[in-house]
């Protein structure tokens, strides 16, 4: 009759060393896990304690209205701390405001968040019926106003149905208007210009003194506007005013018609 017995072979020295090493490694891993758990517990306790709780949020901006708008857009939990506050989400809340261009949020030891808001600057007024939409250089509409801004170029004739603050005007639709505005900045004689692009093949501009310039097709726009500016300067030096200046063909030169009560003769001089 057979019976099972333990292996009578003695454990070798190398095998005994390997077993002892495995026991030591297991003991160290247990200690490491316990230490990590203790550190995590302490860190969580500190992070969620009132010792680092946010008690003050400072919002700064060059535009006080934008600072107030950004402050009202923020949503911070009452028990949030400098560690648990989600700054990325806070930035997203502020950047959703139409007039905000960029945001920097910093933690300040040990109860404060410092929020720096860079506002968008209006550089053009877009006429939308009786109202005017102020937009920045990226075509972002900032706000709607009733009065025309006295210090910004104006654009008429854009399709702005359904466009409001926070929306972006198509770059393709604004291309000709932007070119007129950029060239106008280089020609001081034009002053603050207005642009009408309602008929793409018959673009018109108005100088700061209200003189109309018939540009026509937007091709060769820079030369046409330069001719318009030179003609205005020519007329102003003689004390004349024009009702309009036609510069559709710069090879022929400017053709103008005198304004009412002006003694300026009609001319086709190549100014």
Secondary structure, DSSP 8 states (H G I E B T S, - for coil): --------S---HHHHHHHHHHHHHHHHHHHHHHHHHHHHHHHHHHHTSGGGB--EEEEEESSHHHHHHHHHH----TT-BTTT--HHHHHHHHHTSTTEEEEEEEEETTTEEEEEEEE----EEEEETTEEEEE-TT-BEEEEESS--TTSEEEES---TT--TT-B--HHHHHHHHHHHHHHHH-GGG-S-EEE-SSTTSEEEE-TTS-EEEEESSTTHHHHHHHHHHHHHHHHHTT--EEEEE-S-TTT--EEEE-TT-----B----
